[in-house]
Amino acid sequence: MIHKKWNIKIAQNIAQQESIILTDQHWEIINFIRLCYNKFNIIPPNRMLLKLMQKKFEIEKCNNTYLLSLFPKGINKQANKIAGLPKSNICL
């Protein structure tokens, strides 16, 4: 279940703990993964996330290199946490 008390302030605090300064590019991904979670009721695995991103973003953003430039520890370890999503059951 998505964190019910999540808000921008909480996201900023988590990002600060992760040594990330949130930019518009971060928010674009954070909001997109929250949307995906709400739509599919799962934390999208990386491959699925990239496929879904191809429908919304320019191709330059639809790869692991771009995502790691924003979230160096990875989508599952940082972006999902900042977005208020539950921990994934997927082993990494």
C-alpha positions in Angstrom: 0.0 0.0 0.0 1.2 3.5 -0.9 2.2 5.6 2.2 -1.0 7.4 3.0 0.7 10.3 4.8 3.2 10.8 2.0 3.6 14.4 0.8 6.2 16.6 -0.8 7.7 17.6 2.5 8.2 13.9 3.5 9.7 13.2 0.0 12.1 16.1 0.4 13.2 14.9 3.8 13.8 11.3 2.5 15.7 12.7 -0.5 17.9 14.8 1.8 18.7 11.7 3.9 19.6 10.0 0.6 21.8 13.0 -0.4 19.6 13.9 -3.3 18.4 17.4 -4.2 15.1 16.9 -6.0 14.8 18.6 -9.4 12.0 18.7 -11.9 13.5 15.6 -13.5 13.4 13.7 -10.2 9.7 14.8 -9.6 8.8 13.7 -13.1 10.0 10.1 -12.3 8.7 10.1 -8.7 5.2 11.2 -9.9 5.3 8.7 -12.7 6.2 5.7 -10.5 3.5 6.7 -8.0 1.0 6.8 -10.9 2.1 3.4 -12.1 1.8 2.0 -8.6 -1.7 3.4 -8.2 -2.7 2.1 -11.7 -1.3 -1.4 -11.4 -1.2 -1.8 -7.6 2.4 -3.2 -7.8 5.8 -1.6 -7.7 6.8 -1.9 -11.4 9.9 -4.0 -11.9 12.6 -2.0 -13.7 12.0 -3.5 -17.2 8.3 -2.8 -16.9 8.9 0.7 -15.7 11.2 1.4 -18.7 8.5 0.1 -21.1 5.8 2.2 -19.5 8.1 5.3 -19.6 8.5 4.8 -23.4 4.9 5.7 -23.8 5.2 9.0 -21.9 8.8 10.3 -22.1 11.3 11.0 -24.8 13.5 8.0 -25.5 16.6 9.6 -23.8 14.9 9.2 -20.5 13.8 5.6 -20.9 17.0 3.8 -19.8 18.8 2.8 -16.7 21.6 5.3 -17.2 19.2 8.2 -17.0 17.5 6.8 -13.9 20.8 6.1 -12.2 21.9 9.7 -12.9 18.9 10.8 -10.8 18.8 8.0 -8.3 22.4 6.6 -8.0 21.4 3.7 -5.7 18.6 2.7 -8.0 14.9 3.0 -8.5 14.1 0.4 -5.9 16.4 1.7 -3.2 15.9 5.4 -3.7 13.1 6.5 -6.0 10.4 4.2 -4.6 11.4 5.2 -1.1 11.2 8.9 -1.8 7.9 8.3 -3.6 6.4 6.7 -0.5 6.0 3.3 -2.0 6.3 0.1 0.1 9.4 -1.9 0.0 9.6 -4.2 -3.0 9.5 -8.0 -2.6 11.7 -8.4 -5.6 15.2 -9.6 -4.8 18.0 -7.5 -6.2 
